[in-house]
């Protein structure tokens, strides 16, 4: 299987940084620490989708708190 995004690319590294910055701590109460909107914010969701296209990740992570489920990636 080939990956759309290379794991060591600037895109993947930037997405990982954004996801880390926009993911609340486990005790954070479900609010994004960067943009102060309900988690997962759109930035975190989009970064997660980018990382799902990189090696080492099979699919974006669903958010159990809000019910957000990512659109499955085409095979």
PDB file of N, CA, C and O in Angstrom:
ATOM      1  N   UNK A   1       0.838  -1.176   0.000  1.00  0.00           N
ATOM      2  CA  UNK A   1       0.000   0.000   0.000  1.00  0.00           C
ATOM      3  C   UNK A   1       0.886   1.243   0.000  1.00  0.00           C
ATOM      4  O   UNK A   1       1.801   1.362   0.815  1.00  0.00           O
ATOM      5  N   UNK A   2       0.613   2.150  -0.902  1.00  0.00           N
ATOM      6  CA  UNK A   2       1.372   3.398  -0.901  1.00  0.00           C
ATOM      7  C   UNK A   2       0.595   4.451  -0.112  1.00  0.00           C
ATOM      8  O   UNK A   2      -0.634   4.422  -0.046  1.00  0.00           O
ATOM      9  N   UNK A   3       1.325   5.359   0.469  1.00  0.00           N
ATOM     10  CA  UNK A   3       0.712   6.398   1.280  1.00  0.00           C
ATOM     11  C   UNK A   3       0.719   7.714   0.522  1.00  0.00           C
ATOM     12  O   UNK A   3       1.655   8.018  -0.218  1.00  0.00           O
ATOM     13  N   UNK A   4      -0.325   8.478   0.715  1.00  0.00           N
ATOM     14  CA  UNK A   4      -0.447   9.760   0.034  1.00  0.00           C
ATOM     15  C   UNK A   4       0.513  10.775   0.639  1.00  0.00           C
ATOM     16  O   UNK A   4       1.090  11.590  -0.081  1.00  0.00           O
ATOM     17  N   UNK A   5       0.687  10.731   1.946  1.00  0.00           N
ATOM     18  CA  UNK A   5       1.544  11.675   2.657  1.00  0.00           C
ATOM     19  C   UNK A   5       2.747  10.925   3.218  1.00  0.00           C
ATOM     20  O   UNK A   5       2.586   9.914   3.902  1.00  0.00           O
ATOM     21  N   UNK A   6       3.933  11.407   2.934  1.00  0.00           N
ATOM     22  CA  UNK A   6       5.140  10.791   3.477  1.00  0.00           C
ATOM     23  C   UNK A   6       5.264  11.143   4.957  1.00  0.00           C
ATOM     24  O   UNK A   6       5.023  12.287   5.342  1.00  0.00           O
ATOM     25  N   UNK A   7       5.637  10.178   5.783  1.00  0.00           N
ATOM     26  CA  UNK A   7       5.697  10.375   7.228  1.00  0.00           C
ATOM     27  C   UNK A   7       6.684  11.470   7.635  1.00  0.00           C
ATOM     28  O   UNK A   7       6.478  12.138   8.648  1.00  0.00           O
ATOM     29  N   UNK A   8       7.745  11.659   6.862  1.00  0.00           N
ATOM     30  CA  UNK A   8       8.751  12.653   7.222  1.00  0.00           C
ATOM     31  C   UNK A   8       8.580  13.977   6.476  1.00  0.00           C
ATOM     32  O   UNK A   8       9.475  14.822   6.502  1.00  0.00           O
ATOM     33  N   UNK A   9       7.441  14.158   5.814  1.00  0.00           N
ATOM     34  CA  UNK A   9       7.222  15.382   5.046  1.00  0.00           C
ATOM     35  C   UNK A   9       6.880  16.557   5.957  1.00  0.00           C
ATOM     36  O   UNK A   9       6.481  16.380   7.108  1.00  0.00           O
ATOM     37  N   UNK A  10       7.043  17.744   5.419  1.00  0.00           N
ATOM     38  CA  UNK A  10       6.685  18.954   6.158  1.00  0.00           C
ATOM     39  C   UNK A  10       5.193  18.930   6.480  1.00  0.00           C
ATOM     40  O   UNK A  10       4.785  19.348   7.563  1.00  0.00           O
ATOM     41  N   UNK A  11       4.386  18.446   5.552  1.00  0.00           N
ATOM     42  CA  UNK A  11       2.943  18.368   5.771  1.00  0.00           C
ATOM     43  C   UNK A  11       2.614  17.491   6.975  1.00  0.00           C
ATOM     44  O   UNK A  11       1.823  17.887   7.831  1.00  0.00           O
ATOM     45  N   UNK A  12       3.209  16.313   7.048  1.00  0.00           N
ATOM     46  CA  UNK A  12       2.933  15.400   8.165  1.00  0.00           C
ATOM     47  C   UNK A  12       3.456  15.969   9.482  1.00  0.00           C
ATOM     48  O   UNK A  12       2.785  15.863  10.508  1.00  0.00           O
ATOM     49  N   UNK A  13       4.634  16.566   9.464  1.00  0.00           N
ATOM     50  CA  UNK A  13       5.179  17.150  10.699  1.00  0.00           C
ATOM     51  C   UNK A  13       4.332  18.323  11.175  1.00  0.00           C
ATOM     52  O   UNK A  13       4.092  18.476  12.372  1.00  0.00           O
ATOM     53  N   UNK A  14       3.881  19.146  10.244  1.00  0.00           N
ATOM     54  CA  UNK A  14       3.035  20.282  10.605  1.00  0.00           C
ATOM     55  C   UNK A  14       1.693  19.802  11.151  1.00  0.00           C
ATOM     56  O   UNK A  14       1.186  20.349  12.131  1.00  0.00           O
ATOM     57  N   UNK A  15       1.120  18.784  10.519  1.00  0.00           N
ATOM     58  CA  UNK A  15      -0.152  18.234  10.998  1.00  0.00           C
ATOM     59  C   UNK A  15       0.006  17.663  12.407  1.00  0.00           C
ATOM     60  O   UNK A  15      -0.880  17.831  13.246  1.00  0.00           O
ATOM     61  N   UNK A  16       1.122  16.993  12.671  1.00  0.00           N
ATOM     62  CA  UNK A  16       1.361  16.445  14.011  1.00  0.00           C
ATOM     63  C   UNK A  16       1.490  17.562  15.041  1.00  0.00           C
ATOM     64  O   UNK A  16       0.979  17.446  16.155  1.00  0.00           O
ATOM     65  N   UNK A  17       2.173  18.645  14.670  1.00  0.00           N
ATOM     66  CA  UNK A  17       2.310  19.783  15.584  1.00  0.00           C
ATOM     67  C   UNK A  17       0.957  20.437  15.848  1.00  0.00           C
ATOM     68  O   UNK A  17       0.637  20.778  16.987  1.00  0.00           O
ATOM     69  N   UNK A  18       0.166  20.609  14.793  1.00  0.00           N
ATOM     70  CA  UNK A  18      -1.160  21.201  14.965  1.00  0.00           C
ATOM     71  C   UNK A  18      -2.063  20.321  15.821  1.00  0.00           C
ATOM     72  O   UNK A  18      -2.793  20.818  16.678  1.00  0.00           O
ATOM     73  N   UNK A  19      -2.010  19.024  15.587  1.00  0.00           N
ATOM     74  CA  UNK A  19      -2.840  18.115  16.368  1.00  0.00           C
ATOM     75  C   UNK A  19      -2.443  18.155  17.838  1.00  0.00           C
ATOM     76  O   UNK A  19      -3.308  18.136  18.714  1.00  0.00           O
ATOM     77  N   UNK A  20      -1.147  18.212  18.113  1.00  0.00           N
ATOM     78  CA  UNK A  20      -0.695  18.291  19.503  1.00  0.00           C
ATOM     79  C   UNK A  20      -1.152  19.601  20.150  1.00  0.00           C
ATOM     80  O   UNK A  20      -1.564  19.614  21.310  1.00  0.00           O
ATOM     81  N   UNK A  21      -1.078  20.684  19.409  1.00  0.00           N
ATOM     82  CA  UNK A  21      -1.461  21.993  19.944  1.00  0.00           C
ATOM     83  C   UNK A  21      -2.972  22.120  20.139  1.00  0.00           C
ATOM     84  O   UNK A  21      -3.426  22.845  21.024  1.00  0.00           O
ATOM     85  N   UNK A  22      -3.752  21.416  19.312  1.00  0.00           N
ATOM     86  CA  UNK A  22      -5.211  21.544  19.342  1.00  0.00           C
ATOM     87  C   UNK A  22      -5.907  20.352  19.995  1.00  0.00           C
ATOM     88  O   UNK A  22      -7.112  20.175  19.821  1.00  0.00           O
ATOM     89  N   UNK A  23      -5.175  19.543  20.734  1.00  0.00           N
ATOM     90  CA  UNK A  23      -5.765  18.419  21.463  1.00  0.00           C
ATOM     91  C   UNK A  23      -5.775  18.760  22.947  1.00  0.00           C
ATOM     92  O   UNK A  23      -4.726  19.018  23.536  1.00  0.00           O
ATOM     93  N   UNK A  24      -6.971  18.760  23.556  1.00  0.00           N
ATOM     94  CA  UNK A  24      -7.015  19.089  24.985  1.00  0.00           C
ATOM     95  C   UNK A  24      -6.411  17.977  25.824  1.00  0.00           C
ATOM     96  O   UNK A  24      -6.428  16.814  25.421  1.00  0.00           O
ATOM     97  N   UNK A  25      -5.878  18.326  26.991  1.00  0.00           N
ATOM     98  CA  UNK A  25      -5.403  17.280  27.897  1.00  0.00           C
ATOM     99  C   UNK A  25      -6.598  16.431  28.336  1.00  0.00           C
ATOM    100  O   UNK A  25      -7.749  16.852  28.214  1.00  0.00           O
ATOM    101  N   UNK A  26      -6.315  15.253  28.839  1.00  0.00           N
ATOM    102  CA  UNK A  26      -7.406  14.347  29.211  1.00  0.00           C
ATOM    103  C   UNK A  26      -8.309  14.958  30.273  1.00  0.00           C
ATOM    104  O   UNK A  26      -9.476  14.578  30.369  1.00  0.00           O
ATOM    105  N   UNK A  27      -7.817  15.872  31.057  1.00  0.00           N
ATOM    106  CA  UNK A  27      -8.625  16.531  32.084  1.00  0.00           C
ATOM    107  C   UNK A  27      -9.062  17.926  31.641  1.00  0.00           C
ATOM    108  O   UNK A  27      -9.458  18.739  32.476  1.00  0.00           O
ATOM    109  N   UNK A  28      -8.996  18.215  30.332  1.00  0.00           N
ATOM    110  CA  UNK A  28      -9.244  19.558  29.829  1.00  0.00           C
ATOM    111  C   UNK A  28     -10.690  19.952  29.659  1.00  0.00           C
ATOM    112  O   UNK A  28     -10.971  21.103  29.326  1.00  0.00           O
ATOM    113  N   UNK A  29     -11.608  19.050  29.872  1.00  0.00           N
ATOM    114  CA  UNK A  29     -13.009  19.404  29.791  1.00  0.00           C
ATOM    115  C   UNK A  29     -13.572  19.505  28.387  1.00  0.00           C
ATOM    116  O   UNK A  29     -14.665  20.044  28.210  1.00  0.00           O
ATOM    117  N   UNK A  30     -12.863  19.005  27.381  1.00  0.00           N
ATOM    118  CA  UNK A  30     -13.398  18.980  26.028  1.00  0.00           C
ATOM    119  C   UNK A  30     -13.338  20.294  25.280  1.00  0.00           C
ATOM    120  O   UNK A  30     -14.125  20.519  24.360  1.00  0.00           O
ATOM    121  N   UNK A  31     -12.407  21.173  25.662  1.00  0.00           N
ATOM    122  CA  UNK A  31     -12.243  22.444  24.976  1.00  0.00           C
ATOM    123  C   UNK A  31     -10.836  22.496  24.395  1.00  0.00           C
ATOM    124  O   UNK A  31      -9.858  22.170  25.068  1.00  0.00           O
ATOM    125  N   UNK A  32     -10.752  22.913  23.136  1.00  0.00           N
ATOM    126  CA  UNK A  32      -9.451  23.038  22.480  1.00  0.00           C
ATOM    127  C   UNK A  32      -8.623  24.098  23.193  1.00  0.00           C
ATOM    128  O   UNK A  32      -9.093  25.221  23.374  1.00  0.00           O
ATOM    129  N   UNK A  33      -7.396  23.766  23.603  1.00  0.00           N
ATOM    130  CA  UNK A  33      -6.571  24.738  24.311  1.00  0.00           C
ATOM    131  C   UNK A  33      -6.038  25.854  23.414  1.00  0.00           C
ATOM    132  O   UNK A  33      -5.620  26.896  23.919  1.00  0.00           O
ATOM    133  N   UNK A  34      -6.043  25.660  22.103  1.00  0.00           N
ATOM    134  CA  UNK A  34      -5.497  26.668  21.200  1.00  0.00           C
ATOM    135  C   UNK A  34      -6.559  27.655  20.714  1.00  0.00           C
ATOM    136  O   UNK A  34      -6.310  28.859  20.668  1.00  0.00           O
ATOM    137  N   UNK A  35      -7.732  27.154  20.355  1.00  0.00           N
ATOM    138  CA  UNK A  35      -8.744  28.058  19.807  1.00  0.00           C
ATOM    139  C   UNK A  35      -9.982  28.177  20.691  1.00  0.00           C
ATOM    140  O   UNK A  35     -10.910  28.916  20.363  1.00  0.00           O
ATOM    141  N   UNK A  36     -10.001  27.459  21.805  1.00  0.00           N
ATOM    142  CA  UNK A  36     -11.055  27.549  22.811  1.00  0.00           C
ATOM    143  C   UNK A  36     -12.451  27.267  22.270  1.00  0.00           C
ATOM    144  O   UNK A  36     -13.428  27.877  22.705  1.00  0.00           O
ATOM    145  N   UNK A  37     -12.542  26.338  21.318  1.00  0.00           N
ATOM    146  CA  UNK A  37     -13.829  25.864  20.818  1.00  0.00           C
ATOM    147  C   UNK A  37     -14.001  24.431  21.310  1.00  0.00           C
ATOM    148  O   UNK A  37     -13.035  23.811  21.755  1.00  0.00           O
ATOM    149  N   UNK A  38     -15.217  23.901  21.236  1.00  0.00           N
ATOM    150  CA  UNK A  38     -15.400  22.512  21.671  1.00  0.00           C
ATOM    151  C   UNK A  38     -14.486  21.564  20.895  1.00  0.00           C
ATOM    152  O   UNK A  38     -14.337  21.677  19.678  1.00  0.00           O
ATOM    153  N   UNK A  39     -13.890  20.646  21.612  1.00  0.00           N
ATOM    154  CA  UNK A  39     -12.991  19.671  20.994  1.00  0.00           C
ATOM    155  C   UNK A  39     -13.808  18.520  20.422  1.00  0.00           C
ATOM    156  O   UNK A  39     -14.822  18.152  21.014  1.00  0.00           O
ATOM    157  N   UNK A  40     -13.415  17.948  19.314  1.00  0.00           N
ATOM    158  CA  UNK A  40     -12.256  18.324  18.515  1.00  0.00           C
ATOM    159  C   UNK A  40     -12.591  19.508  17.614  1.00  0.00           C
ATOM    160  O   UNK A  40     -13.637  19.525  16.965  1.00  0.00           O
ATOM    161  N   UNK A  41     -11.720  20.473  17.579  1.00  0.00           N
ATOM    162  CA  UNK A  41     -11.922  21.628  16.710  1.00  0.00           C
ATOM    163  C   UNK A  41     -11.629  21.205  15.263  1.00  0.00           C
ATOM    164  O   UNK A  41     -11.083  20.130  15.014  1.00  0.00           O
ATOM    165  N   UNK A  42     -11.998  22.062  14.332  1.00  0.00           N
ATOM    166  CA  UNK A  42     -11.800  21.710  12.924  1.00  0.00           C
ATOM    167  C   UNK A  42     -10.317  21.546  12.582  1.00  0.00           C
ATOM    168  O   UNK A  42      -9.966  20.722  11.738  1.00  0.00           O
ATOM    169  N   UNK A  43      -9.459  22.312  13.221  1.00  0.00           N
ATOM    170  CA  UNK A  43      -8.015  22.171  12.977  1.00  0.00           C
ATOM    171  C   UNK A  43      -7.529  20.793  13.374  1.00  0.00           C
ATOM    172  O   UNK A  43      -6.776  20.160  12.634  1.00  0.00           O
ATOM    173  N   UNK A  44      -7.955  20.321  14.543  1.00  0.00           N
ATOM    174  CA  UNK A  44      -7.548  18.984  15.003  1.00  0.00           C
ATOM    175  C   UNK A  44      -8.100  17.900  14.086  1.00  0.00           C
ATOM    176  O   UNK A  44      -7.401  16.934  13.780  1.00  0.00           O
ATOM    177  N   UNK A  45      -9.330  18.047  13.651  1.00  0.00           N
ATOM    178  CA  UNK A  45      -9.924  17.042  12.760  1.00  0.00           C
ATOM    179  C   UNK A  45      -9.180  16.984  11.438  1.00  0.00           C
ATOM    180  O   UNK A  45      -8.901  15.895  10.937  1.00  0.00           O
ATOM    181  N   UNK A  46      -8.852  18.136  10.864  1.00  0.00           N
ATOM    182  CA  UNK A  46      -8.153  18.146   9.583  1.00  0.00           C
ATOM    183  C   UNK A  46      -6.719  17.622   9.726  1.00  0.00           C
ATOM    184  O   UNK A  46      -6.237  16.896   8.856  1.00  0.00           O
ATOM    185  N   UNK A  47      -6.050  17.979  10.797  1.00  0.00           N
ATOM    186  CA  UNK A  47      -4.697  17.464  11.026  1.00  0.00           C
ATOM    187  C   UNK A  47      -4.731  15.952  11.178  1.00  0.00           C
ATOM    188  O   UNK A  47      -3.840  15.256  10.691  1.00  0.00           O
ATOM    189  N   UNK A  48      -5.758  15.440  11.852  1.00  0.00           N
ATOM    190  CA  UNK A  48      -5.898  13.999  12.030  1.00  0.00           C
ATOM    191  C   UNK A  48      -6.102  13.302  10.690  1.00  0.00           C
ATOM    192  O   UNK A  48      -5.574  12.211  10.476  1.00  0.00           O
ATOM    193  N   UNK A  49      -6.852  13.912   9.794  1.00  0.00           N
ATOM    194  CA  UNK A  49      -7.055  13.337   8.463  1.00  0.00           C
ATOM    195  C   UNK A  49      -5.750  13.297   7.667  1.00  0.00           C
ATOM    196  O   UNK A  49      -5.482  12.323   6.963  1.00  0.00           O
ATOM    197  N   UNK A  50      -4.947  14.340   7.777  1.00  0.00           N
ATOM    198  CA  UNK A  50      -3.649  14.350   7.088  1.00  0.00           C
ATOM    199  C   UNK A  50      -2.772  13.222   7.623  1.00  0.00           C
ATOM    200  O   UNK A  50      -2.147  12.497   6.849  1.00  0.00           O
ATOM    201  N   UNK A  51      -2.727  13.075   8.940  1.00  0.00           N
ATOM    202  CA  UNK A  51      -1.891  12.024   9.528  1.00  0.00           C
ATOM    203  C   UNK A  51      -2.406  10.633   9.192  1.00  0.00           C
ATOM    204  O   UNK A  51      -1.627   9.681   9.146  1.00  0.00           O
ATOM    205  N   UNK A  52      -3.691  10.504   8.960  1.00  0.00           N
ATOM    206  CA  UNK A  52      -4.240   9.203   8.578  1.00  0.00           C
ATOM    207  C   UNK A  52      -3.742   8.772   7.205  1.00  0.00           C
ATOM    208  O   UNK A  52      -3.715   7.580   6.901  1.00  0.00           O
ATOM    209  N   UNK A  53      -3.350   9.728   6.381  1.00  0.00           N
ATOM    210  CA  UNK A  53      -2.835   9.410   5.050  1.00  0.00           C
ATOM    211  C   UNK A  53      -1.340   9.130   5.059  1.00  0.00           C
ATOM    212  O   UNK A  53      -0.756   8.843   4.013  1.00  0.00           O
ATOM    213  N   UNK A  54      -0.717   9.210   6.227  1.00  0.00           N
ATOM    214  CA  UNK A  54       0.720   8.960   6.354  1.00  0.00           C
ATOM    215  C   UNK A  54       0.961   7.550   6.897  1.00  0.00           C
ATOM    216  O   UNK A  54       0.083   6.984   7.548  1.00  0.00           O
ATOM    217  N   UNK A  55       2.125   6.984   6.641  1.00  0.00           N
ATOM    218  CA  UNK A  55       2.439   5.656   7.170  1.00  0.00           C
ATOM    219  C   UNK A  55       2.373   5.641   8.698  1.00  0.00           C
ATOM    220  O   UNK A  55       2.704   6.622   9.363  1.00  0.00           O
ATOM    221  N   UNK A  56       1.943   4.520   9.222  1.00  0.00           N
ATOM    222  CA  UNK A  56       1.890   4.356  10.670  1.00  0.00           C
ATOM    223  C   UNK A  56       0.530   4.640  11.265  1.00  0.00           C
ATOM    224  O   UNK A  56       0.309   4.356  12.442  1.00  0.00           O
ATOM    225  N   UNK A  57      -0.376   5.182  10.502  1.00  0.00           N
ATOM    226  CA  UNK A  57      -1.737   5.446  10.975  1.00  0.00           C
ATOM    227  C   UNK A  57      -2.691   4.772  10.006  1.00  0.00           C
ATOM    228  O   UNK A  57      -2.563   4.948   8.794  1.00  0.00           O
ATOM    229  N   UNK A  58      -3.634   4.010  10.511  1.00  0.00           N
ATOM    230  CA  UNK A  58      -4.555   3.313   9.618  1.00  0.00           C
ATOM    231  C   UNK A  58      -5.780   4.152   9.289  1.00  0.00           C
ATOM    232  O   UNK A  58      -6.320   4.036   8.189  1.00  0.00           O
ATOM    233  N   UNK A  59      -6.232   4.993  10.210  1.00  0.00           N
ATOM    234  CA  UNK A  59      -7.422   5.803   9.980  1.00  0.00           C
ATOM    235  C   UNK A  59      -7.453   6.929  11.005  1.00  0.00           C
ATOM    236  O   UNK A  59      -6.827   6.835  12.061  1.00  0.00           O
ATOM    237  N   UNK A  60      -8.186   7.997  10.687  1.00  0.00           N
ATOM    238  CA  UNK A  60      -8.340   9.055  11.676  1.00  0.00           C
ATOM    239  C   UNK A  60      -9.061   8.536  12.908  1.00  0.00           C
ATOM    240  O   UNK A  60      -9.856   7.600  12.825  1.00  0.00           O
ATOM    241  N   UNK A  61      -8.785   9.137  14.029  1.00  0.00           N
ATOM    242  CA  UNK A  61      -9.397   8.705  15.281  1.00  0.00           C
ATOM    243  C   UNK A  61     -10.781   9.324  15.448  1.00  0.00           C
ATOM    244  O   UNK A  61     -10.925  10.536  15.290  1.00  0.00           O
ATOM    245  N   UNK A  62     -11.804   8.526  15.764  1.00  0.00           N
ATOM    246  CA  UNK A  62     -13.118   9.107  16.054  1.00  0.00           C
ATOM    247  C   UNK A  62     -13.090   9.815  17.399  1.00  0.00           C
ATOM    248  O   UNK A  62     -12.269   9.500  18.261  1.00  0.00           O
ATOM    249  N   UNK A  63     -13.973  10.750  17.570  1.00  0.00           N
ATOM    250  CA  UNK A  63     -14.065  11.448  18.848  1.00  0.00           C
ATOM    251  C   UNK A  63     -15.294  10.940  19.577  1.00  0.00           C
ATOM    252  O   UNK A  63     -16.421  11.234  19.178  1.00  0.00           O
ATOM    253  N   UNK A  64     -15.089  10.186  20.635  1.00  0.00           N
ATOM    254  CA  UNK A  64     -16.192   9.568  21.353  1.00  0.00           C
ATOM    255  C   UNK A  64     -17.018  10.580  22.135  1.00  0.00           C
ATOM    256  O   UNK A  64     -18.202  10.346  22.377  1.00  0.00           O
ATOM    257  N   UNK A  65     -16.422  11.694  22.532  1.00  0.00           N
ATOM    258  CA  UNK A  65     -17.143  12.688  23.326  1.00  0.00           C
ATOM    259  C   UNK A  65     -18.191  13.425  22.494  1.00  0.00           C
ATOM    260  O   UNK A  65     -19.293  13.687  22.976  1.00  0.00           O
ATOM    261  N   UNK A  66     -17.852  13.762  21.251  1.00  0.00           N
ATOM    262  CA  UNK A  66     -18.781  14.540  20.416  1.00  0.00           C
ATOM    263  C   UNK A  66     -19.501  13.680  19.400  1.00  0.00           C
ATOM    264  O   UNK A  66     -20.492  14.115  18.814  1.00  0.00           O
ATOM    265  N   UNK A  67     -19.024  12.470  19.181  1.00  0.00           N
ATOM    266  CA  UNK A  67     -19.639  11.604  18.189  1.00  0.00           C
ATOM    267  C   UNK A  67     -19.103  11.816  16.794  1.00  0.00           C
ATOM    268  O   UNK A  67     -19.584  11.189  15.851  1.00  0.00           O
ATOM    269  N   UNK A  68     -18.090  12.708  16.630  1.00  0.00           N
ATOM    270  CA  UNK A  68     -17.524  12.945  15.302  1.00  0.00           C
ATOM    271  C   UNK A  68     -16.797  11.706  14.842  1.00  0.00           C
ATOM    272  O   UNK A  68     -15.922  11.190  15.536  1.00  0.00           O
ATOM    273  N   UNK A  69     -17.169  11.229  13.658  1.00  0.00           N
ATOM    274  CA  UNK A  69     -16.513  10.065  13.067  1.00  0.00           C
ATOM    275  C   UNK A  69     -15.994  10.508  11.699  1.00  0.00           C
ATOM    276  O   UNK A  69     -16.759  11.021  10.882  1.00  0.00           O
ATOM    277  N   UNK A  70     -14.710  10.314  11.450  1.00  0.00           N
ATOM    278  CA  UNK A  70     -14.152  10.760  10.176  1.00  0.00           C
ATOM    279  C   UNK A  70     -14.702   9.963   9.000  1.00  0.00           C
ATOM    280  O   UNK A  70     -15.103   8.808   9.145  1.00  0.00           O
ATOM    281  N   UNK A  71     -14.714  10.594   7.852  1.00  0.00           N
ATOM    282  CA  UNK A  71     -15.107   9.909   6.636  1.00  0.00           C
ATOM    283  C   UNK A  71     -14.040   8.872   6.298  1.00  0.00           C
ATOM    284  O   UNK A  71     -12.851   9.192   6.287  1.00  0.00           O
ATOM    285  N   UNK A  72     -14.452   7.633   6.022  1.00  0.00           N
ATOM    286  CA  UNK A  72     -13.446   6.614   5.704  1.00  0.00           C
ATOM    287  C   UNK A  72     -12.621   7.000   4.475  1.00  0.00           C
ATOM    288  O   UNK A  72     -13.141   7.580   3.522  1.00  0.00           O
ATOM    289  N   UNK A  73     -11.352   6.677   4.513  1.00  0.00           N
ATOM    290  CA  UNK A  73     -10.484   6.935   3.386  1.00  0.00           C
ATOM    291  C   UNK A  73     -10.737   5.897   2.297  1.00  0.00           C
ATOM    292  O   UNK A  73     -10.950   4.720   2.589  1.00  0.00           O
ATOM    293  N   UNK A  74     -10.713   6.334   1.058  1.00  0.00           N
ATOM    294  CA  UNK A  74     -10.901   5.404  -0.050  1.00  0.00           C
ATOM    295  C   UNK A  74      -9.703   4.480  -0.151  1.00  0.00           C
ATOM    296  O   UNK A  74      -8.561   4.905   0.025  1.00  0.00           O
ATOM    297  N   UNK A  75      -9.966   3.233  -0.431  1.00  0.00           N
ATOM    298  CA  UNK A  75      -8.882   2.254  -0.519  1.00  0.00           C
ATOM    299  C   UNK A  75      -8.237   2.278  -1.872  1.00  0.00           C
ATOM    300  O   UNK A  75      -7.303   1.517  -2.124  1.00  0.00           O
TER     301      UNK A  75
END
